[in-house]
Amino acid sequence: MTDATPQRPTTEGPLVARTPAELRRALDGRGRTALVPTMGALHGGHRTLMRLAREKADTVVVSVFVNPLQFGPGEDLDRYPRDLPADLAVCGEEGVDVVFAPEVETMYPAEQMVTVDAGPMGERLEGASRPGHFTGVLTVVTKLFQLVRPDLAVFGEKDAQQIALVRRMVVDLNLPVEIVGAPTLRDPDGLASSSRNVYLDDAERASALSLSRALRAGADAADAGADAVRAAARAVLDEASRATPPVEPDYLALVDPATFAEAPADHRGAAVLAVAARVGATRLIDNVSVTL
């Protein structure tokens, strides 16, 4: 078996490509292709992305790569959950055709000197809290687009700022990829599905539910204007900050979805109410679309 031959771990599972050569052979002649970029630790939210991709393409590719370029000092790169056999099982159940699971040395064979600058939008909210994060995201997404050459790529709307930046990058750099957003999947208790939810114990999870409650409270106040939206959501988070364990908000913002700049008090039309907070050692994000 040569290096350019992708492997199939089971007779029913997806082909697994580890190198660009294996990936090209796996995708040769497969028609319209959809890419679902992930960092693994696949959950129900990822399944919805795969199903949407399957509806829109002949071939579904899932990338599984924990991208070190988007983690800052002191973040959870080393403890980020990794379980490729479990991820392959999920992909097999969802009918994924190819899994691209490269090593770090494959994606970054040398020090990455040329990167994709996320611009002013990438310096707001998540970008302000995690400097350089979106440069790392856009750089690896560009590399994946170059390697997979998909017709479309599916991203989850839970990472609202990320998908907004990817869409802007595609326009600004004339990349021939259609970007498709999938609605946020929530657990029955309202918590947004996330690979980081596995870090939460029962008490922390109970406190973390205040994020989705805050967003609902803000959305319910939309008829009263932008300031009322922010105040309603903030009241829920203020109460949660006194809970045990406490919720420690990083930001709560009502922003223009095109720029992620803070929406003024007289804003009308579409907006995104976004929140990030730490519960114990776990940092979570969530958002909801609001029409003012």
C-alpha positions as CSV (number, residue, x, y, z in Angstrom):
1,M,0.0,0.0,0.0
2,T,1.5,3.3,-1.1
3,D,1.4,6.6,0.8
4,A,-1.1,7.9,-1.7
5,T,-3.7,5.1,-0.9
6,P,-6.4,6.2,1.5
7,Q,-7.4,3.6,4.1
8,R,-10.8,2.3,5.0
9,P,-10.9,1.3,8.7
10,T,-14.0,-0.9,8.2
11,T,-15.9,-2.2,5.2
12,E,-18.7,0.2,6.0
13,G,-16.8,3.2,7.2
14,P,-15.4,6.2,5.3
15,L,-12.1,6.3,3.5
16,V,-9.5,7.9,5.8
17,A,-6.9,10.1,4.1
18,R,-3.9,11.3,6.1
19,T,-1.9,13.1,3.5
20,P,-2.8,15.5,0.6
21,A,-1.9,12.7,-1.9
22,E,-4.2,10.3,-0.2
23,L,-6.9,12.9,-0.2
24,R,-6.6,13.6,-3.9
25,R,-6.8,9.9,-4.7
26,A,-9.9,9.5,-2.4
27,L,-11.7,12.4,-4.1
28,D,-10.8,11.6,-7.7
29,G,-13.9,11.7,-9.9
30,R,-16.4,12.0,-7.0
31,G,-18.5,14.9,-8.3
32,R,-19.9,17.8,-6.3
33,T,-18.1,17.8,-2.9
34,A,-19.0,19.3,0.5
35,L,-16.5,19.8,3.2
36,V,-17.4,19.8,6.9
37,P,-14.3,21.2,8.8
38,T,-14.1,20.0,12.4
39,M,-11.6,19.6,15.2
40,G,-13.0,16.2,16.1
41,A,-14.8,15.2,19.3
42,L,-17.8,14.9,17.1
43,H,-21.3,15.3,18.6
44,G,-24.9,15.8,17.6
45,G,-24.2,19.3,16.2
46,H,-21.6,17.9,13.9
47,R,-24.1,15.3,12.7
48,T,-26.4,18.0,11.6
49,L,-23.6,19.6,9.5
50,M,-22.9,16.2,7.9
51,R,-26.6,15.6,7.1
52,L,-26.9,19.1,5.5
53,A,-23.7,18.4,3.5
54,R,-25.2,15.1,2.3
55,E,-28.3,16.9,1.1
56,K,-26.3,19.3,-1.0
57,A,-23.4,17.2,-2.5
58,D,-22.4,13.9,-4.1
59,T,-19.4,13.5,-1.7
60,V,-19.1,14.5,1.9
61,V,-15.6,15.1,3.3
62,V,-15.1,15.7,7.1
63,S,-11.8,17.0,8.2
64,V,-10.7,16.1,11.7
65,F,-7.8,18.3,12.8
66,V,-7.1,20.1,16.1
67,N,-5.6,23.3,14.7
68,P,-2.8,24.6,17.0
69,L,-2.7,27.9,15.1
70,Q,-6.0,29.0,16.6
71,F,-5.1,28.3,20.2
72,G,-3.4,31.0,22.3
73,P,-1.1,30.6,25.3
74,G,-2.8,29.0,28.2
75,E,-5.8,27.7,26.2
76,D,-6.9,24.1,26.1
77,L,-4.9,22.8,23.1
78,D,-3.3,20.0,25.1
79,R,-6.5,18.8,26.8
80,Y,-8.8,19.4,23.8
81,P,-10.7,16.0,23.4
82,R,-9.3,13.7,20.8
83,D,-10.8,10.3,19.9
84,L,-10.4,9.5,16.2
85,P,-11.9,6.0,16.4
86,A,-15.1,7.5,17.9
87,D,-15.1,10.2,15.3
88,L,-14.8,7.7,12.5
89,A,-17.7,5.8,13.9
90,V,-19.9,8.9,13.9
91,C,-18.8,9.6,10.3
92,G,-19.7,6.1,9.3
93,E,-23.1,6.3,10.8
94,E,-23.8,9.6,8.9
95,G,-22.6,8.2,5.6
96,V,-19.5,10.4,5.2
97,D,-17.4,9.4,2.2
98,V,-14.0,10.6,3.2
99,V,-12.4,11.7,6.5
100,F,-9.3,13.8,6.2
101,A,-7.3,13.4,9.4
102,P,-3.8,14.9,8.9
103,E,-1.1,15.2,11.5
104,V,0.1,18.7,12.5
105,E,3.3,18.1,10.5
106,T,1.3,17.5,7.4
107,M,-0.7,20.7,7.7
108,Y,2.2,22.7,8.9
109,P,5.4,21.1,7.5
110,A,7.3,24.3,8.3
111,E,6.7,27.4,10.5
112,Q,3.6,29.1,9.1
113,M,5.0,32.5,8.0
114,V,2.1,33.5,5.7
115,T,-1.3,33.7,7.3
116,V,-4.8,35.1,6.5
117,D,-5.4,38.3,8.5
118,A,-8.9,38.4,9.9
119,G,-9.0,42.2,9.7
120,P,-11.0,44.5,12.1
121,M,-13.9,42.0,12.4
122,G,-11.5,39.4,13.7
123,E,-10.4,41.7,16.5
124,R,-13.8,42.0,18.1
125,L,-15.5,39.8,20.7
126,E,-13.8,36.4,20.3
127,G,-10.9,38.1,18.6
128,A,-10.4,40.5,21.4
129,S,-10.6,37.7,24.0
130,R,-8.4,35.4,22.0
131,P,-5.9,37.5,20.0
132,G,-4.8,35.8,16.8
133,H,-7.6,33.1,17.1
134,F,-9.3,34.1,13.9
135,T,-6.1,34.4,11.9
136,G,-5.5,30.8,12.9
137,V,-9.0,29.8,11.9
138,L,-9.0,31.5,8.5
139,T,-5.5,30.2,7.7
140,V,-6.4,26.6,8.3
141,V,-9.8,26.9,6.5
142,T,-8.0,28.3,3.5
143,K,-5.5,25.4,3.6
144,L,-8.4,22.9,3.8
145,F,-10.1,24.6,0.9
146,Q,-7.0,24.3,-1.2
147,L,-6.5,20.7,-0.3
148,V,-10.1,19.4,-0.5
149,R,-11.2,21.9,-3.3
150,P,-14.9,21.6,-2.2
151,D,-17.8,23.1,-4.0
152,L,-19.4,24.0,-0.7
153,A,-18.4,24.0,3.0
154,V,-20.8,23.6,6.0
155,F,-20.2,25.5,9.2
156,G,-22.3,25.7,12.4
157,E,-24.0,28.9,13.3
158,K,-23.1,28.5,17.0
159,D,-19.8,30.0,15.9
160,A,-21.5,33.0,14.4
161,Q,-18.4,35.3,14.2
162,Q,-16.4,32.5,12.7
163,I,-18.9,31.8,9.9
164,A,-19.3,35.5,9.2
165,L,-15.5,35.8,8.8
166,V,-15.3,32.8,6.6
167,R,-18.0,34.2,4.4
168,R,-16.2,37.5,4.2
169,M,-12.9,35.8,3.4
170,V,-14.5,33.9,0.5
171,V,-15.9,37.1,-0.9
172,D,-12.7,39.2,-0.4
173,L,-10.3,36.5,-1.7
174,N,-12.6,35.3,-4.5
175,L,-12.6,31.7,-3.3
176,P,-14.9,29.4,-5.3
177,V,-16.6,27.9,-2.3
178,E,-20.2,28.2,-1.3
179,I,-20.5,28.7,2.5
180,V,-23.6,27.0,4.1
181,G,-24.6,27.7,7.7
182,A,-26.4,25.1,9.9
183,P,-28.5,26.2,12.8
184,T,-27.2,25.6,16.3
185,L,-28.2,22.3,17.8
186,R,-29.2,22.4,21.4
187,D,-29.5,19.7,24.0
188,P,-33.0,19.2,25.5
189,D,-32.0,21.5,28.4
190,G,-31.1,24.3,26.0
191,L,-27.3,24.1,26.2
192,A,-25.7,24.6,22.8
193,S,-23.9,21.4,21.6
194,S,-20.2,21.8,22.0
195,S,-17.1,19.5,22.2
196,R,-16.2,21.4,25.3
197,N,-19.4,20.4,27.1
198,V,-17.7,17.2,28.2
199,Y,-15.5,19.2,30.6
200,L,-18.6,20.3,32.6
201,D,-19.6,18.4,35.7
202,D,-23.3,18.3,36.7
203,A,-23.2,21.5,38.8
204,E,-21.2,23.4,36.2
205,R,-23.6,22.3,33.5
206,A,-26.5,23.6,35.5
207,S,-24.8,27.0,35.8
208,A,-23.9,27.0,32.1
209,L,-27.6,26.9,31.2
210,S,-27.7,30.6,32.1
211,L,-26.1,31.4,28.8
212,S,-29.0,30.1,26.7
213,R,-31.5,31.6,29.3
214,A,-29.8,35.0,28.9
215,L,-30.0,34.8,25.1
216,R,-33.7,33.9,25.3
217,A,-34.4,36.8,27.6
218,G,-32.6,39.2,25.3
219,A,-34.5,37.9,22.3
220,D,-37.8,38.3,24.1
221,A,-37.1,42.0,24.6
222,A,-36.4,42.7,21.0
223,D,-39.5,44.8,20.5
224,A,-38.2,47.3,23.1
225,G,-35.0,48.0,21.2
226,A,-31.3,47.2,21.4
227,D,-30.6,48.5,24.9
228,A,-33.5,46.5,26.3
229,V,-32.1,43.4,24.7
230,R,-28.8,43.9,26.3
231,A,-30.3,44.7,29.7
232,A,-32.6,41.7,29.8
233,A,-29.7,39.3,28.9
234,R,-27.3,41.0,31.3
235,A,-29.8,40.6,34.2
236,V,-29.7,36.8,33.7
237,L,-25.9,36.7,33.6
238,D,-25.6,38.9,36.7
239,E,-27.8,36.5,38.6
240,A,-25.7,33.6,37.3
241,S,-22.5,35.2,38.5
242,R,-23.7,34.7,42.0
243,A,-24.6,31.0,41.5
244,T,-22.5,28.0,42.7
245,P,-20.4,27.5,40.7
246,P,-20.5,31.0,39.3
247,V,-20.7,32.0,35.7
248,E,-17.9,34.4,34.8
249,P,-18.9,36.4,31.7
250,D,-16.3,37.4,29.2
251,Y,-18.6,39.4,26.9
252,L,-22.2,40.0,26.2
253,A,-22.8,41.9,23.0
254,L,-25.5,42.8,20.5
255,V,-23.8,43.2,17.2
256,D,-24.3,43.9,13.5
257,P,-24.1,40.4,11.8
258,A,-22.1,41.9,8.9
259,T,-19.3,43.5,10.9
260,F,-19.7,42.3,14.5
261,A,-19.5,45.9,15.6
262,E,-21.7,46.8,18.6
263,A,-25.3,47.6,17.5
264,P,-26.2,51.2,18.4
265,A,-29.3,51.9,20.5
266,D,-31.3,52.9,17.4
267,H,-30.3,49.8,15.4
268,R,-33.1,48.2,13.3
269,G,-33.2,44.9,11.5
270,A,-31.0,41.8,12.0
271,A,-28.6,41.5,14.9
272,V,-26.7,38.8,16.8
273,L,-26.8,38.6,20.5
274,A,-23.6,36.8,21.5
275,V,-22.2,35.7,24.8
276,A,-19.0,34.1,26.1
277,A,-18.4,33.0,29.7
278,R,-16.3,30.7,31.8
279,V,-17.9,28.1,34.0
280,G,-15.2,26.5,36.2
281,A,-12.3,25.8,33.8
282,T,-14.5,25.7,30.7
283,R,-15.1,28.6,28.3
284,L,-18.3,28.5,26.4
285,I,-19.9,30.6,23.7
286,D,-23.4,30.9,22.3
287,N,-25.5,33.3,20.3
288,V,-29.0,33.9,18.9
289,S,-30.2,35.9,16.0
290,V,-32.4,38.9,16.9
291,T,-34.6,41.1,14.7
292,L,-35.1,44.6,16.0
